[in-house]
């Protein structure tokens, strides 16, 4: 059976759904093809269930703090992963229902099954052929399973979020977003965690202050950090996995190991030109190498973040079916790592900003937050502003500490509007908050770059 559409989208994740709904709202006949559940990684296997597990893990600290504030809690609280998993399954099913309803109400036809691009303008799904002058690839990414020999035997974050019981001990391989977030959570949920990553600090690409804060926070949560040490190979043993290291380090056995060594675009078999690593190559207008085929989101492996995929999807639909073409500005993408406490950033790291040749004023502060200082906690909140010395413009804001993603999201608006340090300075503080420290930073910590050396002004 053949059907005619204006747009056929492959992949009903955040990006594909956003693009399809916007295109339909602009009058296009749209079909969206999905081989798994509607909702994609973010809603079903990523951001949403991950954050729900982070909320669960956060109670571990809250119980301890509550005692310091005078609460009498009898007995040791215990976490029931089966309870959480059932509640999570119900919530993701509800959200899938919402996505299906929104697509239906927008007039988008959901076609269940694995779609392949059979020829220009033709998508095959099972026995059905969908014809469209425009095809959008929004197929996302999946965990890498060949980064280390034997790693295919490990669990992935998808598996973790479906566990009914947690292991007593676990190794986490990798030092990126997923590794840092899940190591922090598992440690709170009572798992003895060992984290192995190949760099000196986790979270490559983030500002050095945040990377150091991440390592400190993980260590403070009891995570054993094996920096610069990843296994050469893994092998199955009775009751778990053996991690074999180079350089005479003893092998280590774990009952459960999380593979968090990255994700790979779902681009195989689409017939599109890809970069090394599988990212579909797109131009500024999100066109692939094949006429009539566009791509957005994680399958293009550029900024692998849900809001980017959604923004690209909507801009593309506007460009294809709206009155005027539109592009998304990806020059300042804010992001957060939902550790405990979390990290968040908008703008370049100090290292990246320095590489532009600019002279920079760096404003930094670190303090013990009121909530935990009250009970004698050692937790420290850190903040940094990177300011262009030439025109006083704030290039970046970085924070490690409670509520960092909420605070940085607000500052991202100021930075998008081109805020200068003087604008921060004339903003009155809201007291007592942690966020107020961002408008109270008066002393320059360092002046760096611009051809000169580093000078300490504080
Ligand atoms: P990342 O790319 O963030 O991290 C991958 C990690 O695996 C890095 O530490 C990398 O080391 C390491 N690694 C890669 N290959 C090997 C290898 N052969 N041996 C040892 N270590 C290896 O990927 P994630 O899987 O953590 O997350 C995927 C993407 O999903 C992220 O890039 C992010 O865009 C998105 N995401 C966003 C979240 C958020 O916004 N909060 C949360 C989770 C995911 P090295 O750094 O040395 O290369």
Boltz pocket constraint, residues with backbone or C-beta under 6 A from the ligand:
constraints:
  - pocket:
      binder: B
      contacts: [[A, 147], [A, 148], [A, 173], [A, 174], [A, 175], [A, 176], [A, 177], [A, 178], [A, 179], [A, 181], [A, 196], [A, 197], [A, 198], [A, 199], [A, 203], [A, 204], [A, 230], [A, 260], [A, 261], [A, 262], [A, 263], [A, 303], [A, 304], [A, 305], [A, 335], [A, 336], [A, 337], [A, 338]]
      max_distance: 6.0
